[in-house]
Amino acid sequence: MKVLIADDHSVVREGLRHIIESKYGPVTFGVAEDGTGALEQIWNQNWDIVLLDIHMPGRDGLEVLREARKARPRMPVLILSGSSEEEYGVRAVRDGASGYVVKNAPETELLHAVSEALAGRCYVSPAVAQRLAREVADPTNKPVHEKLSDREYQVMKMLAAGKTVKEVAAELSLSVKTVSTYRTRILEKLGLASNVEIARFAIKAGLVG
């Protein structure tokens, strides 16, 4: 079995190696420390499964996920993230992920999610399943922040956490002008006027602590 692990923390990568091998025995692993590296490996060869972090330098995990779906639509991509399911779970599944698992989940849950993904199914928690069901039942009843693109959503959360436009640009390897454009779109779509209002909105919606 060939498994690509895309995560910018070596401790996480080694932990995932150990967990996967504990069930599947000898496995051929590929590793990527950022989004660009992950995409290069996906373009260069097919993998039985990709374990993909959301928050990585450069291209974020959701962007990598969308590109992976275009390049290899049948290849399962399982999202592993330190962010709660409420923050990214529905977005990830909607973008084509084979599941979403938080990094503090039990080993058994991760292995179950991997097994489901390898079998061509999608693993979602009950909370994510309920949100997806509500969207199907009433597509117009979506939270207002669902208007944001994945990148806008990421920038919004960083601004809500108190980061400046310059800090966001540096962390995402984008220009200050590009991040400023995202900020303007966020304010327009959410009907807000400042970073302080973005923070209040995100806290009220449960998107940040």
C-alpha positions in Angstrom: 0.0 0.0 0.0 1.2 3.5 -0.8 0.3 6.3 1.6 1.1 10.0 1.2 1.3 12.0 4.4 1.1 15.8 4.0 1.7 17.6 7.2 4.2 20.2 8.2 5.0 18.7 11.6 7.5 15.8 11.6 6.1 14.4 14.9 2.7 14.1 13.4 4.0 12.4 10.3 5.9 9.8 12.3 2.9 9.2 14.5 0.7 8.6 11.5 3.3 6.2 10.1 3.3 4.2 13.3 -0.5 4.0 13.4 -1.0 3.0 9.8 1.7 0.3 9.9 0.2 -1.0 13.2 -2.8 -2.2 11.1 -1.5 -2.6 7.6 2.0 -3.8 8.1 4.8 -2.6 5.8 3.6 0.4 3.8 5.4 2.6 1.3 5.1 6.2 2.6 5.6 9.5 0.8 5.8 12.7 2.8 5.2 16.4 2.1 5.8 19.3 4.4 3.7 21.9 2.5 0.8 22.1 0.0 3.0 22.6 -3.0 5.0 19.5 -2.2 1.8 17.5 -1.6 0.5 18.5 -5.1 3.8 17.6 -6.8 3.7 14.1 -5.3 0.0 13.7 -6.2 0.7 14.8 -9.8 3.8 12.5 -10.1 2.2 9.3 -8.9 -1.0 7.7 -7.7 -1.5 6.9 -4.0 -3.8 4.4 -2.4 -4.7 7.2 0.1 -3.6 10.7 1.0 -3.6 11.9 4.6 -3.8 15.7 4.3 -3.5 18.4 6.9 -5.5 21.6 6.3 -3.1 24.2 7.8 0.2 24.0 5.9 2.6 26.7 4.6 1.7 28.0 1.1 -1.2 26.3 -0.4 -3.7 25.2 2.2 -5.1 21.7 2.5 -8.5 22.5 1.0 -6.9 24.0 -2.0 -4.7 20.9 -2.4 -7.8 18.8 -2.0 -9.6 20.5 -4.9 -6.6 20.2 -7.2 -6.2 16.5 -6.2 -9.8 15.8 -7.1 -9.2 17.3 -10.6 -5.9 15.3 -11.1 -7.0 12.0 -9.6 -10.7 11.9 -8.9 -10.7 8.3 -7.7 -7.9 8.7 -5.2 -9.2 9.0 -1.6 -8.0 12.0 0.4 -8.6 12.0 4.1 -8.4 15.3 5.9 -6.6 15.3 9.3 -6.8 18.6 11.1 -6.3 20.3 14.5 -9.4 22.4 13.7 -12.8 21.3 14.9 -15.3 19.6 12.6 -17.6 22.6 13.0 -14.9 24.8 11.4 -13.9 22.8 8.3 -15.6 19.4 8.3 -18.5 20.2 6.0 -16.3 22.3 3.7 -13.9 19.4 3.3 -16.5 16.9 2.5 -18.2 19.3 0.1 -14.9 19.7 -1.7 -14.5 16.0 -2.2 -12.7 14.7 0.9 -13.1 11.1 1.8 -13.5 12.1 5.4 -12.5 14.5 8.1 -10.8 13.5 11.4 -9.5 15.8 14.1 -6.0 15.1 15.2 -7.0 14.4 18.8 -9.4 11.7 17.8 -8.7 8.1 19.1 -6.5 5.8 17.0 -9.4 3.6 16.4 -11.4 6.4 14.8 -8.5 7.3 12.5 -8.0 3.7 11.4 -11.8 3.3 10.8 -11.8 6.5 8.7 -8.8 5.2 6.6 -10.6 1.8 6.2 -13.7 3.6 5.0 -11.8 5.8 2.6 -9.9 2.8 1.1 -13.2 1.1 0.5 -14.5 4.0 -1.5 -16.7 5.3 1.2 -16.8 8.7 3.0 -16.2 8.9 6.8 -18.0 11.7 8.6 -18.8 12.2 12.3 -22.5 12.4 13.4 -22.1 16.2 13.7 -20.9 16.7 10.2 -23.5 14.2 8.9 -26.3 16.3 10.5 -25.1 19.5 9.0 -24.9 18.0 5.6 -28.4 16.6 6.0 -29.7 20.0 7.0 -28.2 21.5 3.9 -29.8 18.9 1.6 -33.1 19.4 3.3 -33.0 23.2 3.0 -30.2 24.5 0.8 -31.1 28.1 1.5 -30.6 27.7 5.3 -26.9 28.0 5.3 -24.8 30.0 7.8 -23.8 33.4 6.3 -20.1 32.5 6.5 -20.8 29.7 3.9 -20.8 32.5 1.3 -17.1 32.7 1.7 -14.7 30.8 -0.5 -12.3 28.4 1.2 -9.4 30.9 1.1 -11.7 33.8 2.3 -12.8 31.6 5.1 -9.2 30.9 6.1 -8.3 34.5 6.0 -11.4 35.5 8.0 -10.5 33.0 10.8 -6.9 34.4 10.9 -8.1 38.0 11.1 -10.6 37.0 13.8 -7.8 35.5 15.8 -6.1 38.9 15.8 -3.6 38.6 13.0 -2.8 41.6 10.9 -3.1 41.6 7.1 0.7 41.6 6.9 0.9 38.6 9.3 -1.7 36.7 7.3 0.1 37.4 4.1 3.4 36.1 5.5 1.9 33.0 6.9 0.0 32.1 3.7 2.9 33.1 1.4 0.6 35.7 -0.3 1.1 39.4 -1.0 -0.4 42.0 1.3 -2.4 43.3 -1.6 -4.0 39.9 -2.2 -4.9 39.4 1.5 -6.3 43.0 1.6 -8.6 42.0 -1.4 -9.7 38.9 0.5 -10.4 41.1 3.6 -12.5 43.5 1.5 -14.6 40.6 0.1 -15.1 39.1 3.6 -16.4 42.4 4.9 -18.8 42.8 1.9 -20.1 39.2 2.1 -20.6 39.3 5.8 -21.9 42.8 6.0 -19.2 43.9 8.4 -17.0 47.0 8.7 -13.8 46.1 10.6 -11.5 43.4 11.9 -13.1 43.8 15.3 -16.5 43.0 13.9 -15.0 40.0 12.1 -13.7 38.8 15.4 -17.1 39.3 17.1 -18.9 37.5 14.2 -16.5 34.5 14.3 -16.8 34.1 18.1 -20.6 34.3 18.0 -20.7 31.7 15.2 -18.4 29.4 17.2 -15.7 29.6 14.5 -12.9 30.6 16.9 -12.4 30.4 20.6 
